[in-house]
Amino acid sequence: MGAERMHPPRYWRMRAEEFRTKADNCEYAETREVLRKVAENYEELARRAARICTVPTLDERRRPESHQVVQDYAEDQRAIMGRLGTPMN
């Protein structure tokens, strides 16, 4: 199963926007380009997810493990932001 099946298209678009914002705030050109490429990849995942099925169908298929992955990711991000001294919403 591809990653695009784990989340609805909206999730992947939000991730793409996050990386575009990071790229816009990056002072190093090479890193900025890499971040933009990551954003493009997330947009492609969003397009694939939209073609696969609708959001309600995705929610029915979603496994409990995917919820744990999202929760673990959020906790990791909070820890990183805490070390950087930047609060995370």
DRENKEBA-142556 format. One record per residue (C-alpha): residue in three letters; x, y, z; residue number from 1. Coordinates in steps of 0.25 Angstrom, whole numbers, plus 5000, padded with zeros to 4 digits. Layout:
<pts>
@rest ala; c1 X; c2 Y; c3 Z; nr NUM .
...
</pts>
This chain:
<pts>
@rest met; c1 5000; c2 5000; c3 5000; nr 1 .
@rest gly; c1 5005; c2 5014; c3 4996; nr 2 .
@rest ala; c1 5007; c2 5025; c3 5006; nr 3 .
@rest glu; c1 4996; c2 5033; c3 4999; nr 4 .
@rest arg; c1 4986; c2 5023; c3 5005; nr 5 .
@rest met; c1 4989; c2 5026; c3 5019; nr 6 .
@rest his; c1 4983; c2 5040; c3 5019; nr 7 .
@rest pro; c1 4973; c2 5049; c3 5012; nr 8 .
@rest pro; c1 4977; c2 5058; c3 5001; nr 9 .
@rest arg; c1 4976; c2 5070; c3 5011; nr 10 .
@rest tyr; c1 4986; c2 5064; c3 5020; nr 11 .
@rest trp; c1 4997; c2 5063; c3 5008; nr 12 .
@rest arg; c1 4993; c2 5078; c3 5004; nr 13 .
@rest met; c1 4995; c2 5083; c3 5018; nr 14 .
@rest arg; c1 5009; c2 5076; c3 5018; nr 15 .
@rest ala; c1 5013; c2 5082; c3 5005; nr 16 .
@rest glu; c1 5009; c2 5096; c3 5010; nr 17 .
@rest glu; c1 5017; c2 5094; c3 5022; nr 18 .
@rest phe; c1 5029; c2 5091; c3 5014; nr 19 .
@rest arg; c1 5027; c2 5102; c3 5004; nr 20 .
@rest thr; c1 5027; c2 5111; c3 5016; nr 21 .
@rest lys; c1 5040; c2 5105; c3 5022; nr 22 .
@rest ala; c1 5046; c2 5108; c3 5008; nr 23 .
@rest asp; c1 5041; c2 5122; c3 5008; nr 24 .
@rest asn; c1 5048; c2 5124; c3 5021; nr 25 .
@rest cys; c1 5061; c2 5117; c3 5017; nr 26 .
@rest glu; c1 5073; c2 5126; c3 5015; nr 27 .
@rest tyr; c1 5081; c2 5115; c3 5007; nr 28 .
@rest ala; c1 5078; c2 5113; c3 4993; nr 29 .
@rest glu; c1 5081; c2 5098; c3 4992; nr 30 .
@rest thr; c1 5073; c2 5095; c3 5004; nr 31 .
@rest arg; c1 5061; c2 5104; c3 4999; nr 32 .
@rest glu; c1 5061; c2 5096; c3 4986; nr 33 .
@rest val; c1 5061; c2 5083; c3 4994; nr 34 .
@rest leu; c1 5049; c2 5087; c3 5002; nr 35 .
@rest arg; c1 5042; c2 5092; c3 4990; nr 36 .
@rest lys; c1 5044; c2 5078; c3 4984; nr 37 .
@rest val; c1 5038; c2 5071; c3 4996; nr 38 .
@rest ala; c1 5026; c2 5080; c3 4995; nr 39 .
@rest glu; c1 5024; c2 5076; c3 4981; nr 40 .
@rest asn; c1 5025; c2 5061; c3 4985; nr 41 .
@rest tyr; c1 5014; c2 5064; c3 4996; nr 42 .
@rest glu; c1 5005; c2 5071; c3 4985; nr 43 .
@rest glu; c1 5007; c2 5058; c3 4977; nr 44 .
@rest leu; c1 5003; c2 5049; c3 4988; nr 45 .
@rest ala; c1 4990; c2 5058; c3 4990; nr 46 .
@rest arg; c1 4987; c2 5056; c3 4975; nr 47 .
@rest arg; c1 4989; c2 5041; c3 4977; nr 48 .
@rest ala; c1 4980; c2 5041; c3 4989; nr 49 .
@rest ala; c1 4969; c2 5049; c3 4982; nr 50 .
@rest arg; c1 4969; c2 5039; c3 4971; nr 51 .
@rest ile; c1 4969; c2 5027; c3 4980; nr 52 .
@rest cys; c1 4957; c2 5029; c3 4988; nr 53 .
@rest thr; c1 4949; c2 5040; c3 4995; nr 54 .
@rest val; c1 4951; c2 5044; c3 5010; nr 55 .
@rest pro; c1 4940; c2 5036; c3 5016; nr 56 .
@rest thr; c1 4945; c2 5024; c3 5009; nr 57 .
@rest leu; c1 4959; c2 5027; c3 5014; nr 58 .
@rest asp; c1 4954; c2 5028; c3 5028; nr 59 .
@rest glu; c1 4948; c2 5015; c3 5028; nr 60 .
@rest arg; c1 4961; c2 5008; c3 5023; nr 61 .
@rest arg; c1 4970; c2 5016; c3 5032; nr 62 .
@rest arg; c1 4976; c2 5006; c3 5042; nr 63 .
@rest pro; c1 4979; c2 5009; c3 5057; nr 64 .
@rest glu; c1 4994; c2 5009; c3 5054; nr 65 .
@rest ser; c1 4993; c2 5021; c3 5045; nr 66 .
@rest his; c1 4987; c2 5029; c3 5056; nr 67 .
@rest gln; c1 4999; c2 5025; c3 5065; nr 68 .
@rest val; c1 5009; c2 5029; c3 5054; nr 69 .
@rest val; c1 5002; c2 5043; c3 5053; nr 70 .
@rest gln; c1 5002; c2 5044; c3 5069; nr 71 .
@rest asp; c1 5017; c2 5040; c3 5069; nr 72 .
@rest tyr; c1 5021; c2 5050; c3 5058; nr 73 .
@rest ala; c1 5014; c2 5061; c3 5066; nr 74 .
@rest glu; c1 5021; c2 5058; c3 5079; nr 75 .
@rest asp; c1 5034; c2 5057; c3 5071; nr 76 .
@rest gln; c1 5031; c2 5071; c3 5066; nr 77 .
@rest arg; c1 5028; c2 5077; c3 5079; nr 78 .
@rest ala; c1 5040; c2 5071; c3 5085; nr 79 .
@rest ile; c1 5049; c2 5077; c3 5074; nr 80 .
@rest met; c1 5042; c2 5091; c3 5075; nr 81 .
@rest gly; c1 5043; c2 5090; c3 5090; nr 82 .
@rest arg; c1 5058; c2 5089; c3 5088; nr 83 .
@rest leu; c1 5059; c2 5100; c3 5079; nr 84 .
@rest gly; c1 5051; c2 5109; c3 5088; nr 85 .
@rest thr; c1 5039; c2 5111; c3 5078; nr 86 .
@rest pro; c1 5025; c2 5107; c3 5083; nr 87 .
@rest met; c1 5017; c2 5098; c3 5074; nr 88 .
@rest asn; c1 5002; c2 5100; c3 5073; nr 89 .
</pts>
